[in-house]
Amino acid sequence: VQLVESGGGEVQAGGSLRLSCAASGSISGIDTMTWYRQAPGKQREMVAHITAGGNTIYADPVKGRFTVSRDNAKNTMYLQMNSLKPEDTAVYYCNADVRAPVGPMMIIWGQGTLVTVSS
């Protein structure tokens, strides 16, 4: 099972980007999916998460600007980022609680995608 993020890039302040996180492999289901980010010299922080039922939680710095969503049929989570600020510059990672046909639930991380917001 693996998670692959995509959609990162460079954008000017005030712009938008949409990140995707696609899970693949032997998957029975995915519970909570979470976006994290890590800026240079800082600790990794939670950005947003979404349960299998669609309930969401956002970190205060992104409330009102970012929207997390998911397509359970595609095992994919999205992060729509609007009104981007230079302080949003970071590597964005996704994380998922994945149920396989056999064995315990796994916590899987993606490899990260870089978002750079220029002023």
C-alpha positions in Angstrom: 0.0 0.0 0.0 1.3 3.4 -0.8 0.2 7.0 -0.9 1.3 9.4 -3.6 0.8 13.1 -3.4 0.7 15.4 -6.4 -0.2 19.0 -7.3 2.5 20.9 -5.5 4.4 23.7 -7.2 5.2 27.4 -7.0 2.5 30.0 -6.9 2.3 33.7 -6.1 0.7 34.9 -2.9 -3.1 35.0 -3.3 -3.1 32.1 -5.7 -4.5 28.6 -5.5 -3.3 25.1 -5.7 -5.0 21.7 -5.4 -3.2 18.8 -3.9 -4.1 15.2 -4.4 -3.2 12.1 -2.3 -4.0 8.8 -4.0 -3.8 5.4 -2.2 -3.0 2.3 -4.1 -2.4 -1.4 -3.3 -4.4 -4.0 -1.5 -6.9 -1.9 0.3 -10.2 -2.9 2.0 -10.9 0.6 3.2 -9.5 3.9 4.4 -10.5 5.6 7.7 -9.2 9.0 8.6 -7.0 10.8 6.0 -4.9 13.8 7.1 -2.8 16.5 5.5 0.3 17.6 7.3 3.0 20.2 6.3 6.5 20.9 7.3 8.2 24.2 6.7 12.0 24.6 6.6 13.3 24.5 10.2 9.9 23.8 11.7 8.1 20.8 13.1 5.5 18.9 11.0 2.0 20.2 11.7 -1.5 19.0 11.0 -3.3 21.0 8.3 -6.6 19.3 7.9 -8.2 15.9 8.3 -11.2 14.1 7.0 -13.0 11.0 8.3 -14.4 8.3 6.1 -17.8 9.9 6.7 -16.6 13.3 5.6 -16.2 15.1 8.9 -13.4 17.6 8.8 -11.1 19.4 11.1 -8.7 22.3 10.1 -5.8 24.0 11.7 -6.5 27.6 12.7 -4.0 29.1 10.2 -5.8 27.6 7.2 -9.5 27.8 8.2 -11.5 29.6 5.6 -8.8 29.2 3.0 -8.2 25.5 2.6 -10.8 22.8 1.9 -10.2 19.0 2.4 -12.3 16.5 0.5 -12.1 12.9 -0.5 -13.4 10.5 -3.1 -13.8 7.1 -1.4 -14.3 5.3 -4.7 -10.9 6.5 -5.9 -9.2 6.2 -2.5 -8.1 9.8 -3.0 -8.0 12.9 -0.8 -7.7 16.4 -2.0 -6.7 19.7 -0.5 -7.9 22.9 -2.2 -5.7 25.7 -1.1 -6.9 29.3 -1.8 -5.6 32.7 -0.9 -2.2 31.2 -0.4 0.4 33.1 1.7 4.2 32.9 1.8 3.9 31.2 5.3 2.0 28.3 3.6 5.3 27.3 2.0 6.2 23.8 3.1 6.4 20.2 2.1 2.9 18.8 2.3 2.4 15.2 3.3 -0.6 13.0 3.4 -1.3 10.3 5.9 -4.0 7.6 6.0 -5.3 4.9 8.3 -5.6 2.0 5.8 -7.4 -1.3 6.3 -6.0 -4.2 4.3 -7.8 -7.5 3.5 -5.7 -9.2 6.2 -3.6 -7.9 9.1 -3.9 -4.9 11.3 -4.7 -1.3 10.2 -1.7 0.5 8.8 -0.7 4.1 9.1 0.7 5.1 5.7 2.6 8.3 4.8 3.2 9.8 1.4 6.5 11.1 0.2 5.5 14.7 0.2 4.9 17.4 -2.3 6.5 20.9 -2.2 4.4 24.0 -2.2 6.2 27.3 -2.6 4.3 30.6 -2.3 6.2 33.7 -3.4 5.4 37.2 -2.2 
